[in-house]
């Protein structure tokens, strides 16, 4: 008796092609009944086969419909809407852009224009809509790089930034490497003066200046309050040092040294007569780099070691070691491990040794200070897992 052929165990493209185009078409037509997103996807695929003009028209028609809608979207419908947005974005990027980059860029700009209206009418407590647009930001700037040679496309992008600067500040920040210095520079150059001077546009312009490598513009957009922030001062000093502007870097770090009306937010409301504010590790590291750039290398090294001794922080120690001659760095590292092992704060000491990593020294610390090791530490399970294979006794002592 002949055996019946077995049905394929899995659904995949290779298996489904055996059904033939007519049967697949019937199945897709049946599946699209009651599934608006699938129906729209099929229309888009048919339009793509007809050519880029037809596809662009189909995409733009849907974007226009979403822009004109005023009905609030409940949390039950939010996922369906986001899938619809994703489908149209992927068709713009994957199907339209290879055939007509300018049309694709125009459609994607219109797609991003939807954000303001949608965010006002979509119930989105988990930020899924925001994430969908942030995830799309690299596509926007990738297409922009291909389209900005066209003055009309560049003007359209600049106009969009000017109309929605706070949204574009977010999308510039999410661009990654896709926003090139050249595109950022071109957008800055065509932004109208009224937009460049508008307070709401400050964030977007600063991020564009950062991408364009325009340090002076970036610095000019900082408020007095920001300049008084230790972390901002640190970032500004590092940029200035990279540009060889040592004296200005010194001025930047010193701007955060004394309480003043400008930096009161960062000094917990203290008056200008209250003395030295509480500074941050980032500020301390930047100030040390300024000392180094000024030629005060011994003072810089002393401060790096002091910062490590105080906080058991690895970065100043790494910076310290890399500047030592051969063999001296080995001796200094042994001294650092000994200092950590003798620290009063067992958790900080063990965390430093595990993260360096110095697992042999960490295991020795655990076995020497077993009682402290058995306390509840936030990363105890992680540390034990790292030590288990080579230092099982220490791993067990942590438990």
C-alpha positions as CSV (number, residue, x, y, z in Angstrom):
1,X,0.0,0.0,0.0
2,X,1.5,3.3,-1.1
3,X,2.2,5.8,1.7
4,X,0.4,9.1,1.7
5,X,2.8,12.1,1.3
6,X,3.3,13.9,4.5
7,X,2.4,17.6,4.9
8,X,5.3,19.9,5.5
9,X,6.1,20.2,9.2
10,X,6.8,24.0,9.0
11,X,5.4,27.0,7.2
12,X,8.0,28.8,5.2
13,X,8.4,30.5,1.9
14,X,9.8,27.4,0.2
15,X,6.9,25.3,1.3
16,X,4.2,27.9,0.5
17,X,5.5,28.3,-3.1
18,X,4.3,24.8,-3.8
19,X,0.7,26.0,-3.5
20,X,1.1,28.2,-6.6
21,X,0.3,31.8,-7.2
22,X,-3.4,31.4,-7.8
23,X,-4.0,29.5,-4.5
24,X,-1.8,31.9,-2.6
25,X,-3.7,34.8,-4.0
26,X,-7.0,33.3,-2.8
27,X,-5.6,32.6,0.6
28,X,-4.3,36.2,1.0
29,X,-7.6,37.7,-0.2
30,X,-9.4,35.5,2.4
31,X,-7.0,36.5,5.2
32,X,-7.3,40.2,4.4
33,X,-11.0,40.1,5.0
34,X,-11.4,41.9,8.4
35,X,-7.7,42.7,8.6
36,X,-7.2,46.3,7.5
37,X,-3.5,46.3,7.9
38,X,-3.0,43.2,5.7
39,X,-5.3,44.7,3.1
40,X,-3.3,47.9,3.1
41,X,0.0,46.0,2.8
42,X,-1.3,44.0,-0.2
43,X,-2.3,47.3,-1.9
44,X,1.1,48.7,-1.2
45,X,2.8,45.7,-2.7
46,X,0.7,45.9,-5.8
47,X,1.4,49.6,-6.1
48,X,5.2,48.9,-5.8
49,X,4.9,46.5,-8.7
50,X,3.2,49.2,-10.7
51,X,6.1,51.7,-10.2
52,X,7.5,54.2,-7.7
53,X,4.9,56.9,-8.7
54,X,2.0,54.6,-7.9
55,X,3.6,53.5,-4.6
56,X,4.4,57.0,-3.5
57,X,0.8,58.0,-4.2
58,X,-0.6,55.0,-2.2
59,X,1.7,55.8,0.8
60,X,0.9,59.5,0.7
61,X,-2.8,58.8,0.6
62,X,-2.6,56.8,3.8
63,X,-0.4,59.4,5.5
64,X,-2.9,62.1,4.6
65,X,-5.8,60.0,6.0
66,X,-3.9,59.5,9.3
67,X,-3.1,63.2,9.5
68,X,-6.8,64.2,8.9
69,X,-8.2,61.7,11.4
70,X,-9.4,63.1,14.7
71,X,-10.8,60.0,16.5
72,X,-9.0,59.1,19.7
73,X,-7.1,55.8,19.6
74,X,-7.6,53.5,22.6
75,X,-4.9,51.3,24.1
76,X,-6.6,48.3,22.3
77,X,-6.1,49.9,18.9
78,X,-2.6,51.4,19.6
79,X,-0.7,48.3,18.5
80,X,-2.7,48.0,15.2
81,X,-1.9,51.7,14.5
82,X,1.8,51.3,15.2
83,X,1.9,48.2,12.9
84,X,0.3,50.3,10.2
85,X,2.9,53.1,10.7
86,X,5.7,50.5,10.6
87,X,4.4,49.0,7.4
88,X,4.3,52.3,5.6
89,X,7.7,53.3,6.9
90,X,9.3,50.0,5.7
91,X,7.7,50.4,2.3
92,X,9.1,53.9,2.0
93,X,12.6,52.8,3.0
94,X,12.8,49.4,1.4
95,X,10.7,49.7,-1.7
96,X,10.3,53.4,-2.6
97,X,13.8,54.7,-1.7
98,X,15.8,52.5,-4.1
99,X,13.6,53.6,-7.0
100,X,13.1,57.3,-6.1
101,X,15.1,58.6,-3.2
102,X,13.6,62.1,-3.4
103,X,10.0,60.9,-3.3
104,X,10.9,58.5,-0.5
105,X,12.4,61.4,1.6
106,X,9.3,63.5,1.0
107,X,7.1,60.7,2.1
108,X,9.2,60.0,5.2
109,X,9.1,63.6,6.2
110,X,5.3,63.5,5.9
111,X,5.3,60.3,8.0
112,X,7.3,62.1,10.8
113,X,4.8,65.0,10.6
114,X,2.2,62.6,11.9
115,X,3.8,62.4,15.3
116,X,2.3,65.6,16.8
117,X,-1.2,64.8,15.9
118,X,-1.0,61.1,16.8
119,X,0.6,61.8,20.2
120,X,-2.4,64.0,21.0
121,X,-5.0,61.4,20.3
122,X,-3.3,58.0,21.0
123,X,-3.5,56.6,24.5
124,X,0.2,55.6,25.0
125,X,1.2,55.3,28.6
126,X,4.1,53.1,27.8
127,X,5.6,55.4,25.2
128,X,5.3,52.8,22.3
129,X,4.4,55.5,19.8
130,X,7.4,57.6,20.9
131,X,9.7,54.6,20.6
132,X,8.3,53.8,17.1
133,X,9.3,57.3,15.8
134,X,12.7,57.2,17.6
135,X,13.4,53.8,16.1
136,X,12.7,55.4,12.7
137,X,15.1,58.3,13.1
138,X,18.1,56.6,11.5
139,X,16.0,56.0,8.4
140,X,15.1,59.7,8.2
141,X,18.7,60.8,8.3
142,X,19.9,58.1,6.0
143,X,17.4,59.3,3.3
144,X,18.3,62.9,4.1
145,X,21.9,62.3,3.2
146,X,20.8,61.1,-0.2
147,X,18.2,63.9,-0.7
148,X,19.8,67.1,0.6
149,X,21.7,67.7,-2.7
150,X,18.2,68.9,-3.8
151,X,17.6,72.4,-2.5
152,X,13.9,71.8,-2.2
153,X,14.4,68.7,0.0
154,X,16.9,70.6,2.2
155,X,14.5,73.5,2.6
156,X,11.7,71.0,3.5
157,X,13.8,69.4,6.2
158,X,14.8,72.8,7.6
159,X,11.2,73.8,7.7
160,X,10.2,70.7,9.5
161,X,12.9,71.2,12.1
162,X,11.7,74.8,12.6
163,X,8.1,73.9,12.9
164,X,8.7,71.0,15.4
165,X,12.1,71.6,17.0
166,X,11.4,69.7,20.2
167,X,10.4,66.6,18.3
168,X,13.3,66.9,16.0
169,X,15.7,67.4,18.9
170,X,14.6,63.9,20.0
171,X,15.0,62.4,16.5
172,X,18.4,64.0,16.1
173,X,19.5,62.5,19.3
174,X,18.3,59.1,18.2
175,X,20.0,59.3,14.8
176,X,23.2,57.6,15.7
177,X,25.9,57.8,13.0
178,X,23.2,58.2,10.3
179,X,23.2,62.0,10.8
180,X,26.4,63.0,9.2
181,X,28.3,66.2,9.9
182,X,27.6,67.3,6.4
183,X,23.9,67.0,6.6
184,X,23.8,68.7,10.1
185,X,25.9,71.6,8.7
186,X,23.6,72.0,5.7
187,X,20.5,72.0,7.8
188,X,22.0,74.6,10.1
189,X,23.0,76.8,7.2
190,X,19.5,77.0,5.8
191,X,17.6,77.5,9.1
192,X,16.0,80.9,9.2
193,X,17.4,83.4,11.7
194,X,14.0,83.5,13.5
195,X,14.2,79.7,14.1
196,X,17.9,79.8,15.2
197,X,17.0,82.5,17.8
198,X,13.8,80.9,19.1
199,X,14.0,79.4,22.6
200,X,12.1,76.1,21.7
201,X,14.6,75.4,18.9
202,X,17.6,75.6,21.2
203,X,17.8,71.8,21.8
204,X,17.5,70.9,18.2
205,X,20.1,73.5,17.1
206,X,22.5,72.5,19.8
207,X,22.3,68.8,18.7
208,X,22.8,69.8,15.1
209,X,25.8,71.9,16.1
210,X,27.2,69.0,18.0
211,X,26.8,66.7,15.0
212,X,28.3,69.4,12.7
213,X,31.3,69.8,14.9
214,X,30.4,73.5,15.4
215,X,31.8,73.9,18.9
216,X,31.3,77.7,19.1
217,X,27.7,77.4,18.2
218,X,27.2,74.6,20.6
219,X,28.7,76.6,23.4
220,X,26.8,79.7,22.5
221,X,23.5,77.9,23.1
222,X,24.3,77.0,26.7
223,X,22.4,79.0,29.3
224,X,24.1,80.5,32.3
225,X,22.5,77.8,34.5
226,X,23.8,75.0,32.3
227,X,27.3,76.5,32.3
228,X,27.2,76.3,36.1
229,X,26.4,72.6,36.0
230,X,29.5,70.5,36.9
231,X,28.6,67.8,34.3
232,X,28.0,70.4,31.6
233,X,31.2,72.2,32.5
234,X,33.0,68.8,32.2
235,X,31.6,68.1,28.8
236,X,32.4,71.6,27.5
237,X,36.0,71.4,28.8
238,X,36.6,68.1,27.1
239,X,35.4,69.4,23.8
240,X,37.5,72.5,24.1
241,X,40.6,70.4,25.0
242,X,40.0,68.3,21.9
243,X,40.0,71.5,19.9
244,X,43.3,72.7,21.6
245,X,41.6,75.5,23.4
246,X,43.1,74.9,26.9
247,X,42.5,78.4,28.4
248,X,38.8,78.2,27.5
249,X,38.7,74.7,29.0
250,X,40.0,76.0,32.2
251,X,37.4,78.7,32.2
252,X,34.7,76.1,31.6
253,X,35.6,74.0,34.6
254,X,36.0,77.0,36.8
255,X,32.5,78.2,35.9
256,X,31.1,75.4,38.1
257,X,33.4,76.1,41.1
258,X,31.5,78.7,43.0
259,X,27.8,79.0,43.9
260,X,26.1,81.8,42.0
261,X,22.6,82.8,40.9
262,X,23.5,81.0,37.6
263,X,24.3,77.7,39.1
264,X,22.2,77.6,42.2
265,X,20.3,74.7,40.9
266,X,23.5,72.6,41.0
267,X,24.5,73.8,44.5
268,X,21.2,72.9,46.2
269,X,20.1,76.5,46.5
270,X,23.1,77.8,48.4
271,X,24.0,81.4,48.3
272,X,27.1,82.7,46.5
273,X,28.7,83.0,49.9
274,X,28.2,79.3,50.8
275,X,31.6,78.1,49.5
276,X,32.7,75.4,47.1
277,X,29.8,73.4,45.6
278,X,29.6,69.6,45.5
279,X,31.3,68.5,42.3
280,X,30.8,65.4,40.2
281,X,33.2,62.7,39.1
282,X,32.9,63.8,35.5
283,X,33.9,67.4,36.5
284,X,36.9,66.1,38.5
285,X,38.1,63.9,35.6
286,X,37.8,66.9,33.2
287,X,39.6,69.2,35.6
288,X,42.4,66.7,35.8
289,X,42.6,66.6,32.0
290,X,42.8,70.4,32.0
291,X,45.8,70.2,34.4
292,X,47.5,67.7,32.1
293,X,46.9,69.9,29.1
294,X,48.4,72.9,31.0
295,X,51.6,70.9,31.6
296,X,50.9,70.2,35.3
297,X,51.3,66.4,34.8
298,X,52.5,65.6,38.3
299,X,49.6,67.4,39.9
300,X,47.2,65.6,37.5
301,X,48.6,62.2,38.4
302,X,48.4,63.0,42.1
303,X,44.7,63.9,41.7
304,X,44.0,60.8,39.7
305,X,45.4,58.6,42.4
306,X,43.7,60.5,45.2
307,X,40.3,60.2,43.4
308,X,40.9,56.4,43.1
309,X,41.8,56.1,46.7
310,X,38.7,58.0,47.8
311,X,36.1,56.4,45.6
312,X,37.7,53.1,44.4
313,X,36.6,54.3,40.9
314,X,38.4,52.5,38.0
315,X,38.5,55.3,35.4
316,X,41.0,57.6,37.3
317,X,43.1,54.5,38.1
318,X,43.2,53.5,34.4
319,X,44.1,57.0,33.4
320,X,46.8,57.0,36.1
321,X,48.3,53.7,35.0
322,X,48.4,54.4,31.3
323,X,50.7,57.4,32.0
324,X,53.3,55.4,34.0
325,X,56.5,53.9,32.5
326,X,56.7,50.2,32.0
327,X,57.0,48.1,35.2
328,X,55.9,51.1,37.3
329,X,52.4,50.6,36.2
330,X,52.5,47.0,37.5
331,X,53.7,48.1,40.9
332,X,51.1,50.8,41.0
333,X,48.3,48.3,40.1
334,X,49.5,46.0,43.0
335,X,49.3,49.0,45.3
336,X,45.8,49.8,44.1
337,X,44.6,46.2,44.7
338,X,46.1,46.3,48.2
339,X,44.4,49.6,48.9
340,X,41.0,48.2,47.7
341,X,41.4,45.1,49.8
342,X,42.0,47.2,52.9
343,X,39.0,49.5,52.3
344,X,36.3,49.8,55.0
345,X,33.5,49.5,52.5
346,X,33.6,45.8,51.6
347,X,30.9,46.1,48.9
348,X,32.8,48.9,47.1
349,X,36.1,47.0,47.3
350,X,34.7,43.8,46.0
351,X,32.8,45.6,43.3
352,X,36.0,47.3,42.1
353,X,38.0,44.1,42.0
354,X,35.3,42.2,40.2
355,X,34.7,44.9,37.6
356,X,38.4,45.6,36.9
357,X,38.6,42.5,36.6
358,X,40.9,41.1,39.3
359,X,39.1,37.9,40.3
360,X,42.0,36.4,42.1
361,X,42.3,39.4,44.4
362,X,38.5,39.4,44.7
363,X,38.5,35.8,45.8
364,X,41.2,36.4,48.4
365,X,39.2,39.4,49.7
366,X,36.1,37.2,50.2
367,X,38.0,34.4,52.0
368,X,39.7,36.9,54.2
369,X,36.5,38.8,55.1
370,X,34.0,36.0,55.1
371,X,31.6,37.5,57.6
372,X,31.3,40.7,55.5
373,X,31.0,38.6,52.3
374,X,27.9,36.8,53.7
375,X,25.9,40.0,54.0
376,X,23.3,40.8,51.4
377,X,25.0,42.6,48.5
378,X,23.0,43.7,45.4
379,X,25.4,41.9,43.0
380,X,26.2,38.9,45.1
381,X,24.7,36.3,42.7
382,X,26.5,37.9,39.7
383,X,29.9,37.9,41.5
384,X,29.4,34.3,42.6
385,X,28.7,33.2,39.1
386,X,31.9,34.8,37.8
387,X,34.0,33.2,40.5
388,X,32.4,29.8,40.5
389,X,34.6,28.0,37.9
390,X,38.1,29.2,39.0
391,X,37.5,30.1,42.6
392,X,34.7,27.9,43.9
393,X,35.5,28.3,47.6
394,X,35.1,32.1,47.3
395,X,31.9,31.7,45.3
396,X,30.5,29.4,48.0
397,X,31.6,31.9,50.7
398,X,29.6,34.6,49.0
399,X,26.5,32.5,49.3
